[in-house]
């Protein structure tokens, strides 16, 4: 199987990730933060090392401001619902995933107002449009760093500057960028950063995280056991305990740490350069195929996520042919981003998404180009 579905989750993971997970499961898979014996302490130390690695990667300063979650969706829910209050106004964009749009829509009945800033037909957001949408009661701006549909790159540092200028909190969804593109939360004025562990960071599914600026009083949306202040009925107000109720995925988080070490060793620049190189190879190889449409900016503002269609073929049919006849894994449909599809004009047909990762090769790209030529010629 040739795997081009890295925007959903990266595959394969580096061997060190599998090894560290199995080591934790087999040799010290105790409950971290709940007991004082050697196994629990070792698991806790492994998790803290991952917290430190994430803090260094995103330049947060304080590793205790990194909260572990089970995925980026949970992180976004905590960031959005934990901050907004009745009467507040939030700005987001038409390129967002449902993990942003649905929590914001959910808060509508609680008196939270929202503005969805439209991107252009290439999926690019103009920061000046975001600034124009600011109201006196605007308290939060939420944008993705990279579109999960067309790979368009949002100028988050520019938007962060706008947010800081107007004293507005800025939340970035780094689902498609963490581990591939440089993210410096202090330099970019990012107050809240939501990220998955299982994509560009090479961790397993069931891992994710949330960075929260020291100055933000974010309400926790879960309460429960933390292993700290157990005599109180009140949720501890210390970080990260305030947001980490219940048993965490310790083996997964330790595996995530190994994934981060791997990408730091390889270098983000090297990983990104390889992914951009094979993306450009793919674009050049398919752009002249008759009847094939490519969406997105297709410029330096393009990340390794490419969506296409062939004529009026159903996107699911193309994905099925690629899977069954050519053994190529892609994703078709609406990609949990209905407004993004409306923005690029594919809300009825959907699109076939190719998303590339560090372990993809030029030989695989050539094979995919050949497959698309054959499908298009038979259409």
C-alpha positions as a printed NumPy array, in Angstrom:
array([[  0.   ,   0.   ,   0.   ],
       [  1.221,   3.49 ,  -0.907],
       [  0.038,   5.769,   1.865],
       [ -0.948,   9.329,   0.913],
       [ -3.273,  10.066,   3.854],
       [ -0.823,  11.738,   6.231],
       [ -3.186,  14.657,   6.899],
       [ -5.402,  12.142,   8.716],
       [ -2.517,  10.506,  10.578],
       [  1.099,   9.878,   9.665],
       [  2.061,   6.355,   8.674],
       [  4.379,   4.681,   9.274],
       [  5.841,   6.006,  12.498],
       [  9.587,   5.858,  13.174],
       [ 10.603,   2.529,  14.717],
       [ 11.786,   4.253,  17.898],
       [  8.183,   5.292,  18.555],
       [  6.892,   1.718,  18.451],
       [  9.823,   0.532,  20.562],
       [  9.307,   3.122,  23.305],
       [  5.572,   2.438,  23.501],
       [  6.126,  -1.296,  23.842],
       [  8.854,  -0.743,  26.429],
       [  6.514,   1.397,  28.521],
       [  3.626,  -1.059,  28.154],
       [  5.677,  -4.116,  29.045],
       [  8.11 ,  -2.814,  31.637],
       [  6.662,   0.183,  33.494],
       [  3.081,   0.68 ,  32.352],
       [  1.838,   1.983,  35.694],
       [ -0.443,   4.962,  36.316],
       [  1.672,   8.166,  36.378],
       [  0.986,  10.688,  39.103],
       [ -1.158,   8.294,  41.125],
       [  1.413,   6.213,  43.008],
       [  4.869,   6.644,  44.46 ],
       [  6.41 ,   3.343,  43.424],
       [  9.242,   3.027,  40.913],
       [  7.107,   2.07 ,  37.913],
       [  4.705,   4.988,  38.33 ],
       [  7.566,   7.407,  38.854],
       [  9.329,   6.202,  35.71 ],
       [  6.155,   6.631,  33.662],
       [  5.694,  10.117,  35.132],
       [  9.278,  11.072,  34.256],
       [  8.769,   9.838,  30.691],
       [  5.676,  11.992,  30.31 ],
       [  7.419,  15.028,  31.771],
       [ 10.271,  14.598,  29.296],
       [  7.725,  14.755,  26.465],
       [  6.232,  17.892,  28.033],
       [  9.693,  19.46 ,  28.056],
       [ 10.334,  18.481,  24.435],
       [  7.063,  20.079,  23.338],
       [  7.845,  23.212,  25.324],
       [ 11.216,  23.469,  23.602],
       [  9.755,  22.751,  20.169],
       [  7.15 ,  25.519,  20.456],
       [  9.258,  27.859,  22.667],
       [  6.632,  28.067,  25.408],
       [  9.124,  28.849,  28.174],
       [  7.297,  26.882,  30.866],
       [  6.66 ,  23.164,  30.16 ],
       [  3.83 ,  23.157,  32.716],
       [  1.811,  25.244,  30.255],
       [  1.663,  22.207,  27.965],
       [ -1.491,  20.178,  28.628],
       [ -1.832,  16.618,  27.326],
       [ -5.073,  15.669,  25.572],
       [ -6.223,  12.706,  23.51 ],
       [ -6.343,  14.598,  20.191],
       [ -6.389,  18.055,  18.636],
       [-10.203,  18.155,  18.695],
       [-10.23 ,  17.87 ,  22.478],
       [ -7.573,  20.578,  22.664],
       [ -9.642,  22.935,  20.511],
       [-12.767,  22.305,  22.583],
       [-10.884,  23.148,  25.781],
       [ -9.393,  26.275,  24.232],
       [-12.629,  27.584,  22.713],
       [-15.195,  26.577,  25.339],
       [-12.853,  27.247,  28.23 ],
       [-12.296,  30.849,  27.181],
       [-15.443,  32.267,  25.57 ],
       [-18.34 ,  33.608,  27.674],
       [-21.871,  34.886,  26.846],
       [-21.627,  38.219,  25.063],
       [-18.178,  37.499,  23.617],
       [-17.387,  37.65 ,  19.91 ],
       [-15.036,  35.216,  18.158],
       [-13.524,  35.489,  14.676],
       [-12.637,  32.446,  12.603],
       [-12.352,  31.594,   8.89 ],
       [-14.102,  29.609,   6.199],
       [-11.131,  27.211,   5.965],
       [-11.555,  25.724,   9.42 ],
       [-12.116,  22.1  ,  10.349],
       [-15.328,  21.127,  12.126],
       [-13.234,  20.807,  15.287],
       [-13.241,  24.618,  15.315],
       [-16.586,  25.339,  13.659],
       [-18.732,  22.992,  15.74 ],
       [-17.564,  24.162,  19.2  ],
       [-18.108,  27.778,  18.106],
       [-21.554,  26.94 ,  16.707],
       [-22.37 ,  25.087,  19.935],
       [-21.702,  28.269,  21.927],
       [-24.186,  30.283,  19.853],
       [-27.063,  29.217,  22.09 ],
       [-25.052,  30.45 ,  25.075],
       [-24.831,  33.969,  23.664],
       [-21.438,  33.82 ,  21.958],
       [-21.325,  35.711,  18.658],
       [-19.085,  34.723,  15.749],
       [-17.829,  35.987,  12.412],
       [-16.519,  33.622,   9.747],
       [-14.052,  35.458,   7.508],
       [-14.104,  34.144,   3.935],
       [-10.903,  32.92 ,   2.322],
       [-10.37 ,  33.278,  -1.418],
       [-10.932,  30.455,  -3.908],
       [ -7.393,  29.176,  -3.302],
       [ -8.059,  28.824,   0.422],
       [ -5.921,  31.82 ,   1.415],
       [ -6.965,  34.11 ,   4.252],
       [ -6.207,  37.851,   4.141],
       [ -5.221,  39.09 ,   7.634],
       [ -6.697,  42.522,   6.885],
       [-10.122,  40.878,   6.523],
       [ -9.696,  39.462,  10.017],
       [ -8.755,  42.878,  11.387],
       [-11.796,  44.44 ,   9.723],
       [-14.041,  41.897,  11.445],
       [-12.931,  42.965,  14.951],
       [-15.688,  44.361,  17.19 ],
       [-15.555,  45.947,  20.635],
       [-16.542,  42.587,  22.184],
       [-14.104,  40.445,  20.145],
       [-12.142,  38.324,  22.611],
       [-10.815,  35.475,  20.485],
       [ -9.444,  34.811,  16.993],
       [ -9.171,  31.17 ,  15.876],
       [ -7.422,  30.067,  12.685],
       [ -5.79 ,  26.944,  11.36 ],
       [ -2.123,  27.191,  10.444],
       [ -2.555,  24.957,   7.395],
       [ -5.783,  23.928,   5.677],
       [ -6.513,  20.217,   5.897],
       [ -8.229,  20.442,   2.494],
       [ -5.916,  22.364,   0.153],
       [ -2.765,  22.911,   2.209],
       [ -2.992,  26.703,   2.113],
       [ -0.727,  28.304,   4.716],
       [ -2.234,  30.999,   6.921],
       [  0.098,  33.885,   7.907],
       [ -0.253,  33.21 ,  11.621],
       [  2.516,  35.552,  12.716],
       [  0.805,  38.459,  10.969],
       [ -2.535,  37.556,  12.514],
       [ -0.849,  37.177,  15.907],
       [  0.46 ,  40.726,  15.591],
       [ -3.057,  41.978,  14.806],
       [ -4.477,  40.102,  17.79 ],
       [ -1.854,  41.525,  20.139],
       [ -2.42 ,  45.049,  18.794],
       [ -6.12 ,  44.798,  19.682],
       [ -5.593,  42.895,  22.949],
       [ -7.372,  39.801,  21.608],
       [ -6.446,  36.205,  22.4  ],
       [ -5.202,  34.177,  19.426],
       [ -5.766,  30.404,  19.173],
       [ -4.   ,  28.45 ,  16.415],
       [ -5.046,  25.013,  15.19 ],
       [ -1.734,  23.352,  14.315],
       [ -3.223,  20.001,  13.274],
       [ -1.43 ,  20.025,   9.919],
       [  1.703,  21.967,  10.838],
       [  3.076,  20.855,  14.213],
       [  6.311,  18.979,  13.634],
       [  6.736,  20.177,  10.04 ],
       [  6.557,  23.979,  10.14 ],
       [  8.287,  26.238,  12.655],
       [  5.997,  27.408,  15.447],
       [  7.304,  29.851,  18.054],
       [  4.378,  30.824,  20.26 ],
       [  6.154,  33.798,  21.802],
       [  7.506,  35.223,  18.567],
       [  4.216,  34.66 ,  16.746],
       [  2.005,  35.994,  19.584],
       [  0.088,  32.719,  19.847],
       [ -1.789,  32.559,  23.142],
       [ -3.297,  29.087,  22.742],
       [ -1.922,  26.347,  20.483],
       [ -3.824,  23.13 ,  19.793],
       [ -1.96 ,  20.233,  18.201],
       [ -2.284,  16.468,  17.626],
       [  0.426,  14.019,  18.593],
       [ -0.307,  11.507,  15.839],
       [  0.416,  13.568,  12.733],
       [  3.599,  15.558,  12.11 ],
       [  4.94 ,  14.824,  15.596],
       [  5.033,  11.073,  14.751],
       [  3.266,  10.001,  17.955],
       [  0.495,   7.39 ,  18.177],
       [ -3.21 ,   8.073,  17.918],
       [ -4.768,   9.025,  21.23 ],
       [ -2.229,  11.784,  21.894],
       [ -2.46 ,  15.546,  21.54 ],
       [ -1.801,  18.718,  23.438],
       [ -2.655,  22.302,  24.223],
       [ -0.345,  25.212,  25.026],
       [ -1.914,  27.925,  27.163],
       [ -0.256,  31.277,  27.785],
       [  0.554,  32.04 ,  31.444],
       [ -1.679,  35.11 ,  31.413],
       [ -4.868,  33.353,  30.27 ],
       [ -7.456,  32.237,  32.793],
       [ -8.899,  29.294,  30.902],
       [-11.756,  27.356,  32.458],
       [-11.409,  23.583,  32.539],
       [-14.249,  21.676,  30.882],
       [-13.454,  18.381,  32.669],
       [-13.208,  17.68 ,  36.374],
       [-11.978,  14.564,  38.132],
       [ -9.008,  12.791,  39.6  ],
       [ -5.621,  14.413,  39.121],
       [ -3.498,  12.818,  41.846],
       [ -3.096,  16.264,  43.427],
       [ -5.114,  18.035,  46.154],
       [ -7.199,  14.884,  46.519],
       [ -8.791,  16.035,  49.793],
       [-10.634,  18.874,  48.006],
       [-13.904,  18.605,  46.083],
       [-12.678,  21.493,  43.92 ],
       [-10.596,  20.876,  40.791],
       [ -6.981,  21.977,  41.385],
       [ -6.176,  25.328,  39.817],
       [ -2.552,  24.449,  39.042],
       [ -1.278,  23.599,  35.591],
       [ -1.377,  21.142,  33.997],
       [ -3.547,  19.351,  36.608],
       [ -6.477,  21.714,  36.064],
       [ -6.913,  20.328,  32.546],
       [ -5.672,  16.732,  32.917],
       [ -8.369,  14.838,  34.773],
       [ -8.258,  11.064,  34.7  ],
       [ -5.589,   8.624,  33.593],
       [ -3.555,   9.873,  30.659],
       [ -2.222,   7.768,  27.778],
       [  1.223,   7.412,  29.332],
       [  2.673,   4.87 ,  26.852],
       [  1.348,   6.96 ,  23.973],
       [  2.771,  10.194,  25.405],
       [  6.137,   8.513,  25.941],
       [  5.975,   7.297,  22.329],
       [  5.144,  10.867,  21.296],
       [  8.319,  11.987,  23.027],
       [ 10.315,   9.524,  20.927],
       [  8.637,  10.891,  17.795],
       [  9.625,  14.446,  18.729],
       [ 13.214,  13.367,  19.383],
       [ 13.255,  11.729,  15.953],
       [ 12.037,  14.838,  14.141],
       [ 14.421,  17.09 ,  16.093],
       [ 17.274,  14.759,  15.129],
       [ 16.277,  14.813,  11.448],
       [ 15.553,  18.551,  11.581],
       [ 12.268,  20.286,  10.84 ],
       [ 13.824,  22.001,   7.827],
       [ 14.889,  18.677,   6.31 ],
       [ 11.472,  17.117,   6.905],
       [  9.642,  20.116,   5.474],
       [ 11.968,  20.413,   2.476],
       [ 11.424,  16.769,   1.563],
       [  7.646,  17.067,   1.831],
       [  7.598,  20.282,  -0.215],
       [  9.853,  18.689,  -2.841],
       [  7.611,  15.69 ,  -3.409],
       [  4.525,  17.937,  -3.338],
       [  5.985,  20.057,  -6.14 ],
       [  6.87 ,  16.872,  -8.014],
       [  3.243,  15.748,  -7.737],
       [  1.831,  19.115,  -8.858],
       [  4.151,  19.292, -11.868],
       [  3.249,  15.734, -12.846],
       [ -0.528,  16.138, -12.79 ],
       [ -1.149,  19.758, -13.78 ],
       [ -1.41 ,  18.927, -17.502],
       [ -3.669,  15.867, -17.137],
       [ -6.787,  16.522, -19.202],
       [ -9.918,  16.915, -17.119],
       [ -8.042,  17.013, -13.793],
       [ -8.489,  20.034, -11.514],
       [ -6.084,  20.916,  -8.696],
       [ -7.198,  23.141,  -5.831],
       [ -5.19 ,  25.432,  -3.584],
       [ -2.544,  28.127,  -4.021],
       [  0.089,  25.806,  -5.602],
       [  2.795,  28.313,  -4.656],
       [  5.166,  28.839,  -1.731],
       [  1.971,  29.232,   0.347],
       [  1.23 ,  25.541,  -0.328],
       [  1.827,  22.795,   2.244],
       [  1.979,  19.04 ,   1.35 ],
       [ -1.817,  18.655,   1.116],
       [ -3.27 ,  18.562,  -2.41 ],
       [ -6.915,  18.044,  -3.388],
       [ -8.013,  17.166,  -6.911],
       [-11.015,  16.128,  -8.972],
       [-11.355,  14.512, -12.392],
       [-14.198,  15.859, -14.495],
       [-17.533,  15.226, -12.793],
       [-16.49 ,  11.894, -11.285],
       [-17.57 ,  11.343,  -7.722],
       [-14.531,  11.882,  -5.503],
       [-15.323,   8.697,  -3.581],
       [-15.231,   6.705,  -6.845],
       [-11.76 ,   8.021,  -7.672],
       [-10.514,   7.148,  -4.19 ],
       [-12.038,   3.669,  -4.532],
       [-10.261,   3.056,  -7.85 ],
       [ -6.957,   4.285,  -6.417],
       [ -7.37 ,   1.927,  -3.47 ],
       [ -8.656,  -1.172,  -5.239],
       [ -6.754,  -1.029,  -8.54 ],
       [ -3.576,   0.834,  -7.617],
       [ -3.2  ,   0.162,  -3.877],
       [ -2.973,   3.909,  -3.138],
       [ -4.536,   5.255,   0.055],
       [ -6.086,   8.743,  -0.135],
       [ -9.117,  10.417,   1.408],
       [-12.208,  11.574,  -0.48 ],
       [-15.319,  13.514,   0.529],
       [-15.713,  16.684,   2.571],
       [-12.816,  16.12 ,   5.01 ],
       [-14.803,  17.468,   8.009],
       [-14.424,  20.954,   6.479],
       [-17.717,  21.839,   4.736],
       [-17.138,  25.594,   4.605],
       [-13.699,  25.06 ,   3.095],
       [-15.279,  22.979,   0.334],
       [-17.857,  25.702,  -0.229],
       [-14.999,  28.213,  -0.423],
       [-13.209,  26.332,  -3.226],
       [-16.45 ,  25.247,  -4.931],
       [-16.424,  21.502,  -4.206],
       [-19.262,  21.236,  -1.706],
       [-21.3  ,  18.946,  -3.993],
       [-18.559,  16.808,  -5.528],
       [-16.15 ,  16.677,  -2.623],
       [-12.496,  16.2  ,  -3.497],
       [ -9.743,  13.577,  -3.483],
       [ -7.031,  14.552,  -1.025],
       [ -3.402,  13.494,  -1.342],
       [ -1.372,  14.347,   1.76 ],
       [  2.319,  13.552,   1.822],
       [  4.687,  12.719,   4.652],
       [  8.366,  12.337,   5.391],
       [  8.422,   8.655,   4.433],
       [  6.895,   9.11 ,   0.972],
       [  9.244,   8.799,  -2.016],
       [  9.54 ,  10.214,  -5.522],
       [  8.96 ,   6.711,  -6.903],
       [  5.578,   6.643,  -5.144],
       [  4.748,  10.061,  -6.577],
       [  5.554,   8.862, -10.105],
       [  3.284,   5.862,  -9.609],
       [  0.422,   8.085,  -8.393],
       [  0.837,  10.399, -11.385],
       [  0.646,   7.395, -13.721],
       [ -2.478,   6.127, -11.948],
       [ -4.259,   9.488, -12.255],
       [ -3.377,   9.714, -15.943],
       [ -4.919,   6.298, -16.543],
       [ -8.062,   7.119, -14.551],
       [ -8.506,  10.428, -16.355],
       [ -7.973,   8.833, -19.781],
       [-10.73 ,   6.319, -19.068],
       [-13.183,   8.92 , -17.785]])
